[in-house]
Amino acid sequence: MGLEDLTGSPRWQRIARGISGEITRVLSTNPWLAVLRGGGPQEGGFALSGDLLADGGRVLISLCLTAEDTGEVVWSARRDFSDDDVFSMIDETAAETVAGLAQAWTGAHVRSLRLRAHRRLPGTLGGFEHWLLGVEAFLRFDLAGVRLALDHATKAVAADPEYTAAWSLVTTAHHALLCAEKTRDLRQPHRAALLQAARRCAALDPEDPIAMMQGALLAVLEGSPGAAMEILDRTVALQPNNPDVLARSLIWGGFCAPLGGRAKDLRDRLLSLVPGEVPFHRHALGFAAYHSSDYMQAFRILEPFPFPLGNALFMISAAVRTGEPGHLASALATFRAVAPPDLTVTELLEAHGTVDPLRAAILEDATVAGLLL
Protein backbone atom coordinates (compact mmCIF):
# COMPACT_ATOMS: atom_id res chain seq x y z
CA MET A 1 0.00 0.00 0.00
CA GLY A 2 1.41 3.36 -1.01
CA LEU A 3 -0.38 6.70 -1.02
CA GLU A 4 1.54 9.56 -2.62
CA ASP A 5 0.90 13.10 -1.43
CA LEU A 6 0.51 15.58 -4.29
CA THR A 7 0.01 18.55 -1.98
CA GLY A 8 3.71 18.95 -1.31
CA SER A 9 3.48 19.89 2.36
CA PRO A 10 5.24 17.91 5.12
CA ARG A 11 1.96 17.79 7.03
CA TRP A 12 0.03 16.04 4.27
CA GLN A 13 2.98 13.81 3.43
CA ARG A 14 2.83 12.58 7.03
CA ILE A 15 -0.94 12.17 6.90
CA ALA A 16 -0.71 10.28 3.60
CA ARG A 17 1.77 7.85 5.18
CA GLY A 18 -0.53 7.53 8.18
CA ILE A 19 -3.60 6.81 6.05
CA SER A 20 -1.61 4.19 4.12
CA GLY A 21 -0.65 2.57 7.41
CA GLU A 22 -4.22 2.61 8.70
CA ILE A 23 -5.58 1.00 5.53
CA THR A 24 -2.84 -1.62 5.78
CA ARG A 25 -3.78 -2.34 9.39
CA VAL A 26 -7.45 -2.76 8.52
CA LEU A 27 -6.58 -5.07 5.62
CA SER A 28 -4.34 -7.09 7.97
CA THR A 29 -7.37 -8.06 10.05
CA ASN A 30 -8.35 -10.54 7.33
CA PRO A 31 -6.81 -13.90 8.32
CA TRP A 32 -6.89 -15.12 4.70
CA LEU A 33 -5.11 -12.07 3.32
CA ALA A 34 -1.34 -11.55 3.62
CA VAL A 35 -0.61 -7.83 3.46
CA LEU A 36 3.01 -7.17 2.56
CA ARG A 37 4.76 -3.88 3.24
CA GLY A 38 7.55 -3.33 0.77
CA GLY A 39 9.78 -6.01 -0.66
CA GLY A 40 8.81 -5.57 -4.33
CA PRO A 41 6.20 -7.27 -6.52
CA GLN A 42 4.88 -10.69 -5.50
CA GLU A 43 3.86 -13.40 -7.93
CA GLY A 44 0.10 -13.72 -7.86
CA GLY A 45 -0.16 -10.62 -5.70
CA PHE A 46 -1.98 -7.32 -5.93
CA ALA A 47 -0.79 -3.76 -5.42
CA LEU A 48 -2.87 -0.99 -3.88
CA SER A 49 -1.61 2.48 -4.78
CA GLY A 50 -2.96 5.98 -5.03
CA ASP A 51 -2.47 9.66 -4.45
CA LEU A 52 -3.80 12.37 -2.18
CA LEU A 53 -4.47 16.05 -2.85
CA ALA A 54 -5.68 18.40 -0.10
CA ASP A 55 -7.04 21.89 -0.65
CA GLY A 56 -9.27 24.17 1.40
CA GLY A 57 -10.54 21.59 3.87
CA ARG A 58 -11.30 19.04 1.14
CA VAL A 59 -9.25 15.94 0.39
CA LEU A 60 -9.23 14.07 -2.92
CA ILE A 61 -7.87 10.52 -2.88
CA SER A 62 -7.53 8.29 -5.94
CA LEU A 63 -6.92 4.58 -5.38
CA CYS A 64 -6.19 1.68 -7.71
CA LEU A 65 -5.88 -2.05 -7.03
CA THR A 66 -3.94 -3.90 -9.75
CA ALA A 67 -2.85 -7.49 -10.34
CA GLU A 68 0.95 -7.46 -10.28
CA ASP A 69 1.29 -10.35 -12.76
CA THR A 70 -0.83 -8.80 -15.50
CA GLY A 71 -1.22 -5.13 -14.60
CA GLU A 72 -5.00 -5.57 -14.82
CA VAL A 73 -6.98 -3.03 -12.80
CA VAL A 74 -9.11 -4.97 -10.32
CA TRP A 75 -10.70 -2.00 -8.61
CA SER A 76 -10.33 1.77 -8.64
CA ALA A 77 -12.05 4.66 -6.91
CA ARG A 78 -11.86 8.40 -6.29
CA ARG A 79 -12.86 9.89 -2.97
CA ASP A 80 -13.64 13.56 -2.35
CA PHE A 81 -14.36 14.32 1.29
CA SER A 82 -13.75 16.78 4.08
CA ASP A 83 -10.76 16.18 6.30
CA ASP A 84 -13.17 15.27 9.12
CA ASP A 85 -14.24 12.17 7.14
CA VAL A 86 -10.76 10.68 6.67
CA PHE A 87 -11.36 7.74 8.95
CA SER A 88 -14.67 6.55 7.53
CA MET A 89 -12.90 6.63 4.15
CA ILE A 90 -10.17 4.34 5.52
CA ASP A 91 -12.66 1.69 6.58
CA GLU A 92 -14.67 1.94 3.34
CA THR A 93 -11.51 1.68 1.25
CA ALA A 94 -10.38 -1.43 3.10
CA ALA A 95 -13.81 -3.03 2.65
CA GLU A 96 -13.93 -2.31 -1.09
CA THR A 97 -10.35 -3.51 -1.56
CA VAL A 98 -11.15 -6.83 0.09
CA ALA A 99 -14.29 -7.18 -2.03
CA GLY A 100 -12.19 -6.46 -5.13
CA LEU A 101 -9.69 -9.13 -4.15
CA ALA A 102 -12.46 -11.63 -3.53
CA GLN A 103 -13.84 -10.92 -6.99
CA ALA A 104 -10.40 -11.28 -8.57
CA TRP A 105 -9.79 -14.63 -6.95
CA THR A 106 -13.20 -16.22 -7.44
CA GLY A 107 -14.46 -14.54 -10.61
CA ALA A 108 -17.61 -13.39 -8.83
CA HIS A 109 -18.53 -11.17 -5.93
CA VAL A 110 -18.57 -13.26 -2.81
CA ARG A 111 -19.18 -12.29 0.71
CA SER A 112 -15.63 -11.94 2.00
CA LEU A 113 -14.42 -13.44 5.23
CA ARG A 114 -13.46 -9.94 6.23
CA LEU A 115 -12.83 -9.59 9.94
CA ARG A 116 -13.62 -6.01 10.83
CA ALA A 117 -10.94 -4.21 12.79
CA HIS A 118 -11.88 -4.49 16.45
CA ARG A 119 -10.86 -0.96 17.11
CA ARG A 120 -12.34 2.48 16.98
CA LEU A 121 -10.71 4.71 14.39
CA PRO A 122 -9.49 8.10 15.62
CA GLY A 123 -12.19 10.70 15.93
CA THR A 124 -10.23 13.80 14.97
CA LEU A 125 -7.57 14.61 12.43
CA GLY A 126 -5.70 16.56 15.11
CA GLY A 127 -5.52 13.52 17.36
CA PHE A 128 -4.39 11.39 14.43
CA GLU A 129 -1.63 13.87 13.57
CA HIS A 130 -0.34 13.94 17.14
CA TRP A 131 -0.32 10.15 17.17
CA LEU A 132 1.65 10.05 13.90
CA LEU A 133 4.16 12.57 15.23
CA GLY A 134 4.44 10.59 18.46
CA VAL A 135 5.14 7.34 16.64
CA GLU A 136 7.77 9.03 14.48
CA ALA A 137 9.43 10.45 17.60
CA PHE A 138 9.38 7.13 19.46
CA LEU A 139 10.99 5.32 16.53
CA ARG A 140 14.07 7.49 16.94
CA PHE A 141 14.81 5.09 19.82
CA ASP A 142 16.35 7.68 22.11
CA LEU A 143 15.33 9.42 25.32
CA ALA A 144 14.45 12.76 23.72
CA GLY A 145 12.33 10.97 21.14
CA VAL A 146 10.39 9.06 23.80
CA ARG A 147 9.69 12.23 25.76
CA LEU A 148 8.46 13.91 22.59
CA ALA A 149 6.35 10.84 21.79
CA LEU A 150 4.72 11.03 25.22
CA ASP A 151 3.94 14.71 24.69
CA HIS A 152 2.25 14.04 21.34
CA ALA A 153 0.42 10.96 22.62
CA THR A 154 -0.91 12.94 25.58
CA LYS A 155 -2.20 15.61 23.19
CA ALA A 156 -3.76 12.90 21.01
CA VAL A 157 -5.80 11.45 23.88
CA ALA A 158 -6.76 14.96 24.97
CA ALA A 159 -8.17 15.53 21.47
CA ASP A 160 -9.83 12.10 21.41
CA PRO A 161 -10.11 10.36 24.81
CA GLU A 162 -11.23 7.09 23.19
CA TYR A 163 -8.35 6.76 20.73
CA THR A 164 -6.96 3.31 21.53
CA ALA A 165 -3.71 3.61 19.57
CA ALA A 166 -2.89 6.91 21.28
CA TRP A 167 -3.43 5.41 24.74
CA SER A 168 -1.18 2.54 23.69
CA LEU A 169 1.55 5.02 22.78
CA VAL A 170 1.12 6.80 26.13
CA THR A 171 1.64 3.43 27.84
CA THR A 172 4.66 2.49 25.75
CA ALA A 173 6.35 5.86 26.28
CA HIS A 174 5.84 5.72 30.05
CA HIS A 175 7.22 2.19 30.05
CA ALA A 176 10.38 3.33 28.28
CA LEU A 177 10.79 6.25 30.69
CA LEU A 178 10.24 3.96 33.68
CA CYS A 179 13.81 2.76 33.18
CA ALA A 180 15.43 5.78 31.56
CA GLU A 181 15.04 8.79 33.85
CA LYS A 182 18.18 9.81 35.70
CA THR A 183 17.02 8.98 39.24
CA ARG A 184 14.59 6.56 40.88
CA ASP A 185 12.51 9.48 42.13
CA LEU A 186 11.96 10.54 38.52
CA ARG A 187 11.44 7.00 37.27
CA GLN A 188 8.85 5.86 39.78
CA PRO A 189 5.89 8.08 38.71
CA HIS A 190 6.04 6.55 35.24
CA ARG A 191 4.97 3.16 36.61
CA ALA A 192 1.71 4.52 38.01
CA ALA A 193 1.09 6.49 34.82
CA LEU A 194 1.72 3.53 32.53
CA LEU A 195 -0.55 1.25 34.58
CA GLN A 196 -3.33 3.82 34.40
CA ALA A 197 -2.88 4.29 30.64
CA ALA A 198 -2.65 0.54 29.99
CA ARG A 199 -5.88 -0.09 31.90
CA ARG A 200 -7.59 2.70 29.98
CA CYS A 201 -6.36 1.29 26.67
CA ALA A 202 -7.33 -2.30 27.49
CA ALA A 203 -10.81 -1.23 28.64
CA LEU A 204 -11.65 0.70 25.48
CA ASP A 205 -12.08 -2.45 23.39
CA PRO A 206 -10.97 -5.81 24.84
CA GLU A 207 -10.99 -7.36 21.34
CA ASP A 208 -8.81 -4.69 19.74
CA PRO A 209 -5.33 -6.16 19.16
CA ILE A 210 -3.72 -2.87 20.21
CA ALA A 211 -5.68 -2.92 23.47
CA MET A 212 -4.97 -6.62 23.94
CA MET A 213 -1.23 -5.93 23.74
CA GLN A 214 -1.53 -3.46 26.59
CA GLY A 215 -3.57 -6.05 28.48
CA ALA A 216 -0.61 -8.38 28.06
CA LEU A 217 1.72 -5.70 29.45
CA LEU A 218 -0.60 -5.28 32.44
CA ALA A 219 -0.51 -9.01 33.07
CA VAL A 220 3.30 -8.98 32.94
CA LEU A 221 3.62 -6.07 35.36
CA GLU A 222 1.09 -7.64 37.71
CA GLY A 223 3.13 -10.84 37.88
CA SER A 224 1.18 -13.06 35.48
CA PRO A 225 3.49 -13.77 32.53
CA GLY A 226 1.53 -16.91 31.67
CA ALA A 227 -1.63 -14.85 31.24
CA ALA A 228 0.34 -12.36 29.16
CA MET A 229 1.51 -15.10 26.81
CA GLU A 230 -2.06 -16.35 26.43
CA ILE A 231 -3.19 -12.85 25.45
CA LEU A 232 -0.33 -12.52 22.96
CA ASP A 233 -1.16 -15.90 21.42
CA ARG A 234 -4.82 -14.90 21.09
CA THR A 235 -3.83 -11.63 19.45
CA VAL A 236 -1.70 -13.43 16.87
CA ALA A 237 -4.55 -15.87 16.23
CA LEU A 238 -6.86 -12.91 15.55
CA GLN A 239 -4.44 -11.15 13.21
CA PRO A 240 -1.86 -13.65 11.94
CA ASN A 241 -0.92 -11.43 9.01
CA ASN A 242 -0.43 -8.17 10.88
CA PRO A 243 3.33 -7.44 11.06
CA ASP A 244 2.95 -5.07 14.02
CA VAL A 245 1.11 -7.73 16.03
CA LEU A 246 3.79 -10.31 15.22
CA ALA A 247 6.58 -7.90 16.14
CA ARG A 248 4.97 -6.92 19.43
CA SER A 249 4.43 -10.57 20.28
CA LEU A 250 8.12 -11.23 19.77
CA ILE A 251 9.14 -8.25 21.89
CA TRP A 252 6.67 -8.54 24.77
CA GLY A 253 6.77 -12.32 24.72
CA GLY A 254 10.54 -12.16 24.58
CA PHE A 255 10.63 -10.14 27.78
CA CYS A 256 8.28 -12.52 29.60
CA ALA A 257 9.80 -15.93 29.09
CA PRO A 258 11.89 -18.08 26.74
CA LEU A 259 10.00 -18.35 23.45
CA GLY A 260 11.68 -21.47 22.08
CA GLY A 261 10.29 -22.66 18.75
CA ARG A 262 7.59 -19.99 18.86
CA ALA A 263 10.26 -17.36 18.14
CA LYS A 264 11.19 -18.99 14.83
CA ASP A 265 7.55 -19.30 13.78
CA LEU A 266 6.83 -15.64 14.52
CA ARG A 267 10.07 -14.56 12.84
CA ASP A 268 9.37 -16.53 9.67
CA ARG A 269 5.84 -15.16 9.49
CA LEU A 270 7.05 -11.60 10.06
CA LEU A 271 9.73 -11.87 7.38
CA SER A 272 7.19 -13.24 4.91
CA LEU A 273 5.22 -9.99 5.28
CA VAL A 274 7.92 -7.33 5.62
CA PRO A 275 11.55 -7.13 4.48
CA GLY A 276 12.81 -6.38 8.00
CA GLU A 277 13.89 -2.84 7.18
CA VAL A 278 11.43 -1.00 9.46
CA PRO A 279 13.29 -0.37 12.75
CA PHE A 280 10.41 -1.61 14.91
CA HIS A 281 10.17 -4.87 12.99
CA ARG A 282 13.93 -5.23 12.80
CA HIS A 283 14.53 -5.00 16.50
CA ALA A 284 11.75 -7.57 17.01
CA LEU A 285 13.86 -9.87 14.83
CA GLY A 286 16.66 -9.36 17.34
CA PHE A 287 14.49 -10.92 20.03
CA ALA A 288 13.63 -13.76 17.67
CA ALA A 289 17.33 -14.41 17.09
CA TYR A 290 18.06 -14.32 20.83
CA HIS A 291 15.32 -16.81 21.66
CA SER A 292 16.45 -19.02 18.79
CA SER A 293 19.95 -19.11 20.37
CA ASP A 294 21.48 -17.22 17.45
CA TYR A 295 23.32 -14.85 19.76
CA MET A 296 25.68 -13.41 17.17
CA GLN A 297 22.73 -12.33 15.03
CA ALA A 298 20.85 -11.05 18.09
CA PHE A 299 23.80 -8.90 19.11
CA ARG A 300 24.22 -7.46 15.61
CA ILE A 301 20.53 -6.56 15.34
CA LEU A 302 20.06 -5.18 18.86
CA GLU A 303 23.30 -3.18 19.12
CA PRO A 304 21.82 -0.18 17.23
CA PHE A 305 18.71 -0.32 19.47
CA PRO A 306 19.91 -0.02 23.09
CA PHE A 307 16.91 2.15 23.85
CA PRO A 308 14.40 1.40 25.30
CA LEU A 309 16.78 -0.02 27.85
CA GLY A 310 15.16 -3.45 28.05
CA ASN A 311 16.67 -4.08 24.62
CA ALA A 312 20.11 -3.37 26.04
CA LEU A 313 19.81 -6.23 28.53
CA PHE A 314 19.31 -8.70 25.72
CA MET A 315 22.09 -7.07 23.72
CA ILE A 316 24.52 -7.54 26.64
CA SER A 317 23.32 -11.08 27.31
CA ALA A 318 23.76 -11.93 23.62
CA ALA A 319 27.24 -10.38 23.66
CA VAL A 320 28.24 -12.52 26.66
CA ARG A 321 26.99 -15.64 24.92
CA THR A 322 28.91 -14.97 21.71
CA GLY A 323 32.10 -15.33 23.73
CA GLU A 324 33.62 -12.38 21.86
CA PRO A 325 35.30 -9.88 24.26
CA GLY A 326 35.00 -7.12 21.68
CA HIS A 327 31.24 -7.59 21.47
CA LEU A 328 30.87 -7.41 25.23
CA ALA A 329 33.02 -4.28 25.49
CA SER A 330 30.96 -2.62 22.76
CA ALA A 331 27.67 -3.65 24.38
CA LEU A 332 28.73 -2.33 27.79
CA ALA A 333 29.90 0.98 26.34
CA THR A 334 26.60 1.38 24.51
CA PHE A 335 24.58 0.52 27.62
CA ARG A 336 26.48 2.89 29.89
CA ALA A 337 26.08 5.71 27.39
CA VAL A 338 22.28 5.57 27.62
CA ALA A 339 21.49 4.10 31.06
CA PRO A 340 21.20 6.05 34.35
CA PRO A 341 24.25 5.30 36.53
CA ASP A 342 22.17 3.91 39.42
CA LEU A 343 19.98 1.66 37.25
CA THR A 344 20.30 -1.98 38.26
CA VAL A 345 19.69 -5.07 36.19
CA THR A 346 17.14 -6.21 38.77
CA GLU A 347 15.20 -2.96 38.34
CA LEU A 348 15.19 -3.41 34.58
CA LEU A 349 13.99 -7.00 34.85
CA GLU A 350 11.22 -6.01 37.26
CA ALA A 351 10.11 -3.21 34.96
CA HIS A 352 9.66 -5.75 32.17
CA GLY A 353 8.13 -8.50 34.30
CA THR A 354 10.86 -10.97 33.40
CA VAL A 355 10.62 -14.20 35.41
CA ASP A 356 12.67 -17.38 35.76
CA PRO A 357 14.24 -19.11 33.94
CA LEU A 358 14.87 -16.15 31.64
CA ARG A 359 15.45 -13.82 34.58
CA ALA A 360 18.07 -16.12 36.11
CA ALA A 361 19.88 -16.49 32.78
CA ILE A 362 20.08 -12.74 32.21
CA LEU A 363 21.24 -12.10 35.78
CA GLU A 364 23.99 -14.67 35.25
CA ASP A 365 25.08 -12.96 32.04
CA ALA A 366 24.94 -9.55 33.74
CA THR A 367 27.23 -10.88 36.47
CA VAL A 368 29.73 -11.98 33.82
CA ALA A 369 29.46 -8.53 32.25
CA GLY A 370 30.11 -6.84 35.61
CA LEU A 371 26.87 -4.86 35.70
CA LEU A 372 25.25 -3.52 38.85
CA LEU A 373 22.75 -6.20 39.88
C-alpha positions in Angstrom: 0.0 0.0 0.0 1.4 3.4 -1.0 -0.4 6.7 -1.0 1.5 9.6 -2.6 0.9 13.1 -1.4 0.5 15.6 -4.3 0.0 18.6 -2.0 3.7 18.9 -1.3 3.5 19.9 2.4 5.2 17.9 5.1 2.0 17.8 7.0 0.0 16.0 4.3 3.0 13.8 3.4 2.8 12.6 7.0 -0.9 12.2 6.9 -0.7 10.3 3.6 1.8 7.9 5.2 -0.5 7.5 8.2 -3.6 6.8 6.1 -1.6 4.2 4.1 -0.7 2.6 7.4 -4.2 2.6 8.7 -5.6 1.0 5.5 -2.8 -1.6 5.8 -3.8 -2.3 9.4 -7.4 -2.8 8.5 -6.6 -5.1 5.6 -4.3 -7.1 8.0 -7.4 -8.1 10.1 -8.4 -10.5 7.3 -6.8 -13.9 8.3 -6.9 -15.1 4.7 -5.1 -12.1 3.3 -1.3 -11.6 3.6 -0.6 -7.8 3.5 3.0 -7.2 2.6 4.8 -3.9 3.2 7.5 -3.3 0.8 9.8 -6.0 -0.7 8.8 -5.6 -4.3 6.2 -7.3 -6.5 4.9 -10.7 -5.5 3.9 -13.4 -7.9 0.1 -13.7 -7.9 -0.2 -10.6 -5.7 -2.0 -7.3 -5.9 -0.8 -3.8 -5.4 -2.9 -1.0 -3.9 -1.6 2.5 -4.8 -3.0 6.0 -5.0 -2.5 9.7 -4.5 -3.8 12.4 -2.2 -4.5 16.0 -2.8 -5.7 18.4 -0.1 -7.0 21.9 -0.7 -9.3 24.2 1.4 -10.5 21.6 3.9 -11.3 19.0 1.1 -9.3 15.9 0.4 -9.2 14.1 -2.9 -7.9 10.5 -2.9 -7.5 8.3 -5.9 -6.9 4.6 -5.4 -6.2 1.7 -7.7 -5.9 -2.1 -7.0 -3.9 -3.9 -9.8 -2.9 -7.5 -10.3 0.9 -7.5 -10.3 1.3 -10.4 -12.8 -0.8 -8.8 -15.5 -1.2 -5.1 -14.6 -5.0 -5.6 -14.8 -7.0 -3.0 -12.8 -9.1 -5.0 -10.3 -10.7 -2.0 -8.6 -10.3 1.8 -8.6 -12.0 4.7 -6.9 -11.9 8.4 -6.3 -12.9 9.9 -3.0 -13.6 13.6 -2.3 -14.4 14.3 1.3 -13.8 16.8 4.1 -10.8 16.2 6.3 -13.2 15.3 9.1 -14.2 12.2 7.1 -10.8 10.7 6.7 -11.4 7.7 9.0 -14.7 6.6 7.5 -12.9 6.6 4.2 -10.2 4.3 5.5 -12.7 1.7 6.6 -14.7 1.9 3.3 -11.5 1.7 1.2 -10.4 -1.4 3.1 -13.8 -3.0 2.7 -13.9 -2.3 -1.1 -10.4 -3.5 -1.6 -11.1 -6.8 0.1 -14.3 -7.2 -2.0 -12.2 -6.5 -5.1 -9.7 -9.1 -4.1 -12.5 -11.6 -3.5 -13.8 -10.9 -7.0 -10.4 -11.3 -8.6 -9.8 -14.6 -6.9 -13.2 -16.2 -7.4 -14.5 -14.5 -10.6 -17.6 -13.4 -8.8 -18.5 -11.2 -5.9 -18.6 -13.3 -2.8 -19.2 -12.3 0.7 -15.6 -11.9 2.0 -14.4 -13.4 5.2 -13.5 -9.9 6.2 -12.8 -9.6 9.9 -13.6 -6.0 10.8 -10.9 -4.2 12.8 -11.9 -4.5 16.5 -10.9 -1.0 17.1 -12.3 2.5 17.0 -10.7 4.7 14.4 -9.5 8.1 15.6 -12.2 10.7 15.9 -10.2 13.8 15.0 -7.6 14.6 12.4 -5.7 16.6 15.1 -5.5 13.5 17.4 -4.4 11.4 14.4 -1.6 13.9 13.6 -0.3 13.9 17.1 -0.3 10.1 17.2 1.6 10.0 13.9 4.2 12.6 15.2 4.4 10.6 18.5 5.1 7.3 16.6 7.8 9.0 14.5 9.4 10.4 17.6 9.4 7.1 19.5 11.0 5.3 16.5 14.1 7.5 16.9 14.8 5.1 19.8 16.3 7.7 22.1 15.3 9.4 25.3 14.5 12.8 23.7 12.3 11.0 21.1 10.4 9.1 23.8 9.7 12.2 25.8 8.5 13.9 22.6 6.4 10.8 21.8 4.7 11.0 25.2 3.9 14.7 24.7 2.3 14.0 21.3 0.4 11.0 22.6 -0.9 12.9 25.6 -2.2 15.6 23.2 -3.8 12.9 21.0 -5.8 11.5 23.9 -6.8 15.0 25.0 -8.2 15.5 21.5 -9.8 12.1 21.4 -10.1 10.4 24.8 -11.2 7.1 23.2 -8.4 6.8 20.7 -7.0 3.3 21.5 -3.7 3.6 19.6 -2.9 6.9 21.3 -3.4 5.4 24.7 -1.2 2.5 23.7 1.5 5.0 22.8 1.1 6.8 26.1 1.6 3.4 27.8 4.7 2.5 25.7 6.3 5.9 26.3 5.8 5.7 30.1 7.2 2.2 30.1 10.4 3.3 28.3 10.8 6.3 30.7 10.2 4.0 33.7 13.8 2.8 33.2 15.4 5.8 31.6 15.0 8.8 33.8 18.2 9.8 35.7 17.0 9.0 39.2 14.6 6.6 40.9 12.5 9.5 42.1 12.0 10.5 38.5 11.4 7.0 37.3 8.9 5.9 39.8 5.9 8.1 38.7 6.0 6.6 35.2 5.0 3.2 36.6 1.7 4.5 38.0 1.1 6.5 34.8 1.7 3.5 32.5 -0.5 1.2 34.6 -3.3 3.8 34.4 -2.9 4.3 30.6 -2.6 0.5 30.0 -5.9 -0.1 31.9 -7.6 2.7 30.0 -6.4 1.3 26.7 -7.3 -2.3 27.5 -10.8 -1.2 28.6 -11.7 0.7 25.5 -12.1 -2.5 23.4 -11.0 -5.8 24.8 -11.0 -7.4 21.3 -8.8 -4.7 19.7 -5.3 -6.2 19.2 -3.7 -2.9 20.2 -5.7 -2.9 23.5 -5.0 -6.6 23.9 -1.2 -5.9 23.7 -1.5 -3.5 26.6 -3.6 -6.0 28.5 -0.6 -8.4 28.1 1.7 -5.7 29.5 -0.6 -5.3 32.4 -0.5 -9.0 33.1 3.3 -9.0 32.9 3.6 -6.1 35.4 1.1 -7.6 37.7 3.1 -10.8 37.9 1.2 -13.1 35.5 3.5 -13.8 32.5 1.5 -16.9 31.7 -1.6 -14.9 31.2 0.3 -12.4 29.2 1.5 -15.1 26.8 -2.1 -16.4 26.4 -3.2 -12.9 25.4 -0.3 -12.5 23.0 -1.2 -15.9 21.4 -4.8 -14.9 21.1 -3.8 -11.6 19.4 -1.7 -13.4 16.9 -4.5 -15.9 16.2 -6.9 -12.9 15.5 -4.4 -11.2 13.2 -1.9 -13.7 11.9 -0.9 -11.4 9.0 -0.4 -8.2 10.9 3.3 -7.4 11.1 2.9 -5.1 14.0 1.1 -7.7 16.0 3.8 -10.3 15.2 6.6 -7.9 16.1 5.0 -6.9 19.4 4.4 -10.6 20.3 8.1 -11.2 19.8 9.1 -8.2 21.9 6.7 -8.5 24.8 6.8 -12.3 24.7 10.5 -12.2 24.6 10.6 -10.1 27.8 8.3 -12.5 29.6 9.8 -15.9 29.1 11.9 -18.1 26.7 10.0 -18.4 23.5 11.7 -21.5 22.1 10.3 -22.7 18.8 7.6 -20.0 18.9 10.3 -17.4 18.1 11.2 -19.0 14.8 7.5 -19.3 13.8 6.8 -15.6 14.5 10.1 -14.6 12.8 9.4 -16.5 9.7 5.8 -15.2 9.5 7.0 -11.6 10.1 9.7 -11.9 7.4 7.2 -13.2 4.9 5.2 -10.0 5.3 7.9 -7.3 5.6 11.6 -7.1 4.5 12.8 -6.4 8.0 13.9 -2.8 7.2 11.4 -1.0 9.5 13.3 -0.4 12.7 10.4 -1.6 14.9 10.2 -4.9 13.0 13.9 -5.2 12.8 14.5 -5.0 16.5 11.7 -7.6 17.0 13.9 -9.9 14.8 16.7 -9.4 17.3 14.5 -10.9 20.0 13.6 -13.8 17.7 17.3 -14.4 17.1 18.1 -14.3 20.8 15.3 -16.8 21.7 16.5 -19.0 18.8 20.0 -19.1 20.4 21.5 -17.2 17.4 23.3 -14.8 19.8 25.7 -13.4 17.2 22.7 -12.3 15.0 20.8 -11.0 18.1 23.8 -8.9 19.1 24.2 -7.5 15.6 20.5 -6.6 15.3 20.1 -5.2 18.9 23.3 -3.2 19.1 21.8 -0.2 17.2 18.7 -0.3 19.5 19.9 0.0 23.1 16.9 2.2 23.9 14.4 1.4 25.3 16.8 0.0 27.9 15.2 -3.4 28.0 16.7 -4.1 24.6 20.1 -3.4 26.0 19.8 -6.2 28.5 19.3 -8.7 25.7 22.1 -7.1 23.7 24.5 -7.5 26.6 23.3 -11.1 27.3 23.8 -11.9 23.6 27.2 -10.4 23.7 28.2 -12.5 26.7 27.0 -15.6 24.9 28.9 -15.0 21.7 32.1 -15.3 23.7 33.6 -12.4 21.9 35.3 -9.9 24.3 35.0 -7.1 21.7 31.2 -7.6 21.5 30.9 -7.4 25.2 33.0 -4.3 25.5 31.0 -2.6 22.8 27.7 -3.6 24.4 28.7 -2.3 27.8 29.9 1.0 26.3 26.6 1.4 24.5 24.6 0.5 27.6 26.5 2.9 29.9 26.1 5.7 27.4 22.3 5.6 27.6 21.5 4.1 31.1 21.2 6.1 34.3 24.3 5.3 36.5 22.2 3.9 39.4 20.0 1.7 37.3 20.3 -2.0 38.3 19.7 -5.1 36.2 17.1 -6.2 38.8 15.2 -3.0 38.3 15.2 -3.4 34.6 14.0 -7.0 34.8 11.2 -6.0 37.3 10.1 -3.2 35.0 9.7 -5.8 32.2 8.1 -8.5 34.3 10.9 -11.0 33.4 10.6 -14.2 35.4 12.7 -17.4 35.8 14.2 -19.1 33.9 14.9 -16.2 31.6 15.5 -13.8 34.6 18.1 -16.1 36.1 19.9 -16.5 32.8 20.1 -12.7 32.2 21.2 -12.1 35.8 24.0 -14.7 35.3 25.1 -13.0 32.0 24.9 -9.5 33.7 27.2 -10.9 36.5 29.7 -12.0 33.8 29.5 -8.5 32.2 30.1 -6.8 35.6 26.9 -4.9 35.7 25.3 -3.5 38.8 22.8 -6.2 39.9 
